[in-house]
Amino acid sequence: MSSSSSKNVFEAGNYNVLLVQVESSTSSSVPPPKPLLIATPSEKGEFPVLVFLHGYLLFNYFYSQLIQRIASHGFIVIAPQLYKVAGPDSNDEIKSVALITDWLSNGLQNVLPSKVQPNLSKLAIAGHSRGGKVAFALALGHTNTSLKYSVVMGIDPVDGMGKGNQTPPAVLTYIPQSFDLNMAALVIGSGLGETRKNPLFPPCAPKGVNHEDFFNECRSPACYFVVKDYGHMDMLDDDTRGVRGKASYCTCKNGKTREPMRTFVGGLIVAFLKAYLKDDYSNLMAIRNRREMAPVELKCVDFRT
């Protein structure tokens, strides 16, 4: 199998991908604490692992196109279903992700193709919306885990309904560069996230608790990209089924189509992972220096090195 390093990160990678559902009630001797959707290369190899957390009241399978694109570049992506109904407090989610992280050492290999090996020394965590907040909480050590993360990524992360109205546990401190992460961080923001869709709903990524604030609190190394003319839900699958799936089109201000934003988010995640897990910075630097190569217009690019 040839390396994916020569592929454009905004295109599908060289690996064929399997999408595997694993229930917490599985007959496996070591079942996961929560149901999982796993996108994995099907070819033989050892691959870094990314834990990807869904947004508030969303389903993990809403991200199936995104996680398959990432996996095609040589990564194992694990998307747990943390809950189906939840209130404002995300402490239970943080604890659940810690349990899933601890499960990886003894349980992950059992649910992967036999020739696919996870490299848990290269473990990343990412999340969308409230999942982004949870990802940062884990990276900041709000709950101890047996494995250590190497990088953290927030995809339009949100820490509540607005400044002064954070949901517990608060992650943002409003002190510049206060996050003591000891790892590289990527923050992706949506240009339309802080804009109301209509008078009935608040903005999905309100100013004061959104991507801008998360990046402000990141120390180096940290990367920041804000996408113009796309919204908070535009990295989801095109077809999100059911009431919640339809609501994802109605509650947030979005762009004309999801595909460009989803392609950008997937490609940027791949470029970032290749940089900080594989020591290949070429794609990340190319995106920074040649914005026109991105499938979207970028409103802001900032690096803290």
C-alpha positions in Angstrom: 0.0 0.0 0.0 1.4 3.4 -1.0 1.6 6.2 1.5 -1.2 8.8 1.6 1.4 11.5 2.0 1.3 12.3 -1.7 -2.5 12.8 -1.8 -4.2 16.1 -1.7 -5.7 16.2 1.8 -8.9 17.7 0.3 -9.4 14.5 -1.7 -10.1 11.0 -0.6 -6.9 9.2 0.6 -5.3 6.0 -0.7 -6.9 3.6 1.8 -10.1 1.7 1.5 -12.3 2.3 4.5 -14.6 0.1 6.6 -17.4 1.7 8.7 -18.0 -0.5 11.7 -20.7 -0.2 14.4 -19.9 -1.5 17.8 -22.6 -1.7 20.5 -21.9 -1.4 24.2 -23.8 -4.6 24.6 -21.6 -6.5 22.1 -20.7 -10.1 22.8 -17.0 -9.1 22.7 -15.1 -10.0 25.9 -14.3 -6.3 26.4 -17.3 -4.3 25.2 -17.0 -0.5 24.9 -18.6 1.7 27.5 -20.7 3.5 24.8 -21.8 2.5 21.3 -19.1 3.3 18.7 -19.0 4.1 15.0 -15.5 3.3 13.8 -14.0 4.3 10.4 -10.9 2.3 9.8 -8.6 1.6 6.9 -9.2 -2.0 5.7 -5.6 -2.6 4.5 -2.8 -4.0 6.7 -0.9 -1.4 8.7 -0.5 0.4 12.0 -2.5 3.7 12.2 -2.9 6.6 14.6 -6.2 6.8 16.4 -8.6 9.8 16.6 -11.5 9.9 19.1 -14.2 12.2 17.5 -17.0 13.6 19.7 -20.4 14.6 18.3 -22.2 17.9 19.0 -25.0 18.6 21.4 -28.1 16.3 20.8 -26.6 15.0 17.6 -25.8 11.4 16.5 -22.4 10.0 15.7 -23.6 8.7 12.3 -24.3 12.3 11.2 -20.5 12.5 10.8 -20.0 9.3 8.7 -18.9 11.1 5.6 -16.4 13.2 7.5 -14.8 10.4 9.5 -14.6 8.1 6.5 -12.7 10.8 4.6 -10.2 11.2 7.5 -9.8 7.4 7.8 -9.0 7.1 4.0 -5.7 9.0 4.7 -4.5 6.4 7.2 -6.2 7.0 10.6 -8.6 5.0 12.7 -11.5 7.3 13.7 -13.7 6.3 16.7 -17.0 8.2 17.1 -18.9 7.3 20.2 -22.5 8.0 20.8 -22.2 9.6 24.2 -26.0 10.1 24.9 -29.3 10.4 23.2 -30.8 12.9 25.6 -28.8 15.3 27.7 -29.2 18.5 29.8 -26.8 21.4 30.0 -24.2 19.6 32.2 -21.5 17.8 30.2 -19.7 16.2 33.2 -21.1 12.8 32.3 -19.8 13.1 28.7 -16.4 13.9 30.0 -16.4 10.8 32.2 -17.7 8.7 29.4 -15.0 9.7 27.0 -12.4 9.0 29.7 -13.8 5.4 30.1 -13.8 5.0 26.3 -10.1 6.2 26.2 -9.2 3.7 28.9 -11.1 0.9 27.0 -8.9 1.4 23.9 -5.9 -0.4 25.2 -7.8 -3.7 25.8 -10.8 -3.4 23.6 -10.1 -1.6 20.4 -8.0 -4.3 18.7 -10.9 -6.8 19.2 -13.3 -4.8 17.0 -10.8 -3.9 14.2 -9.8 -6.1 11.2 -7.1 -8.4 12.3 -4.5 -6.9 10.1 -5.2 -3.3 11.3 -3.2 -2.3 14.3 -4.0 0.9 16.3 -1.0 3.0 17.4 -2.2 4.3 20.7 1.0 6.3 21.3 -0.4 8.6 18.7 -3.8 9.4 20.1 -5.8 12.4 19.1 -9.1 13.8 20.4 -11.5 16.1 18.5 -15.1 17.3 18.9 -17.7 19.4 17.2 -19.7 22.0 19.1 -20.2 20.9 22.7 -18.1 17.9 21.7 -15.3 20.3 21.1 -15.7 21.6 24.6 -15.6 18.1 26.0 -12.5 17.3 23.9 -10.7 20.3 25.4 -11.8 19.3 28.9 -10.3 15.9 28.4 -7.1 17.4 27.0 -6.9 19.7 30.0 -7.1 16.8 32.4 -10.6 17.4 33.9 -10.7 13.6 34.2 -7.7 11.3 34.3 -7.2 8.7 31.6 -4.8 5.8 31.3 -3.7 7.0 27.8 -2.4 10.4 26.9 -3.6 12.5 24.0 -1.1 13.9 21.6 -3.3 16.6 20.0 -6.7 18.2 20.5 -9.0 19.7 17.9 -12.2 21.8 18.4 -14.5 21.9 15.4 -16.6 25.1 16.0 -16.4 24.4 19.7 -19.0 26.0 22.1 -18.9 26.4 25.9 -22.5 27.4 26.6 -25.1 29.9 25.5 -23.0 33.0 25.8 -20.4 34.6 28.0 -21.5 34.5 31.6 -23.9 31.6 30.7 -21.5 28.7 30.3 -22.7 25.2 30.8 -20.9 23.1 33.5 -18.2 22.4 33.7 -16.9 25.7 32.3 -13.8 25.2 30.2 -13.1 28.8 29.1 -11.3 31.0 31.7 -11.2 34.2 29.6 -7.5 34.5 30.4 -5.4 34.6 27.3 -3.3 31.5 26.7 -4.4 30.0 29.9 -4.9 26.4 28.6 -2.1 24.3 30.0 -2.4 21.6 27.3 1.1 20.4 26.7 0.0 19.4 23.2 -0.8 21.0 19.8 -4.3 22.4 19.3 -6.4 23.1 16.3 -9.5 25.3 16.4 -11.8 25.6 13.4 -14.5 28.2 13.4 -17.6 28.8 11.2 -18.1 32.4 10.0 -21.9 32.1 10.3 -22.0 30.3 13.7 -22.7 33.4 15.7 -25.5 34.6 13.4 -29.1 33.7 14.2 -31.0 31.5 11.7 -34.3 33.2 12.7 -35.7 35.0 15.7 -36.9 31.7 17.3 -33.4 30.3 17.9 -30.2 31.7 19.4 -27.0 31.5 17.5 -25.5 28.0 17.5 -22.0 29.2 18.3 -22.6 32.4 20.3 -19.9 35.1 20.5 -18.2 34.9 23.9 -18.1 31.1 24.1 -17.1 30.1 20.6 -14.0 29.3 18.5 -12.5 32.7 19.0 -12.4 32.3 22.7 -11.0 28.8 22.6 -8.1 29.9 20.3 -7.4 32.9 22.5 -6.8 30.5 25.4 -4.5 28.1 23.5 -0.8 28.3 24.0 1.6 27.4 21.2 1.6 25.3 19.2 -1.9 26.2 18.0 -3.6 26.7 14.6 -6.8 28.6 13.9 -8.9 28.7 10.8 -12.3 30.4 10.4 -14.4 29.6 7.3 -16.4 32.4 5.8 -20.0 31.8 4.6 -20.5 28.5 6.3 -22.3 27.6 9.5 -22.2 25.5 12.6 -23.7 22.3 11.1 -22.0 22.4 7.7 -19.5 19.6 8.4 -22.3 17.1 8.9 -23.4 14.5 6.3 -25.6 15.8 3.5 -28.4 13.5 4.6 -29.0 13.7 8.3 -32.1 11.6 9.0 -34.9 12.0 11.6 -36.2 15.0 13.5 -32.7 15.9 14.8 -31.2 15.6 11.4 -33.8 17.8 9.8 -33.4 20.3 12.7 -29.7 20.6 12.0 -30.7 22.4 8.8 -33.3 24.6 10.6 -31.8 25.8 13.8 -28.4 27.1 12.6 -27.4 29.6 10.0 -25.7 27.5 7.3 -24.1 27.9 3.9 -25.6 26.9 0.6 -24.3 23.3 0.8 -22.4 21.2 3.3 -19.9 19.5 1.0 -17.3 22.3 0.8 -17.2 22.9 4.5 -17.1 19.1 5.3 -14.3 18.6 2.7 -12.3 21.5 4.3 -12.7 20.3 7.8 -11.7 16.7 6.9 -8.7 17.8 4.9 -7.5 20.2 7.6 -7.8 17.6 10.3 -5.7 15.2 8.1 -3.1 17.9 7.5 -3.0 18.8 11.2 -2.7 15.1 12.3 0.0 14.5 9.7 1.9 17.5 11.0 1.8 16.7 14.7 1.6 12.9 14.7 3.7 12.1 11.6 6.0 15.1 11.6 4.9 16.0 8.0 4.0 19.7 8.0 3.9 20.1 4.2 0.1 20.1 3.8 -0.6 22.2 6.9 1.9 24.9 5.8 0.5 24.8 2.2 -3.0 25.5 3.5 -1.7 28.3 5.6 0.4 29.9 2.8 -1.9 29.3 -0.1 -5.5 29.8 1.1 -6.8 29.5 -2.4 -6.1 25.7 -2.3 -8.9 25.3 0.2 -12.4 24.4 -1.1 -13.8 27.3 1.0 -13.0 31.0 1.5 -11.1 31.5 4.7 -12.0 34.5 6.9 -9.1 34.1 9.3 -5.9 32.0 9.6 -3.6 32.3 12.6 -0.8 30.2 13.9 0.7 30.4 17.4 4.1 28.7 17.2 
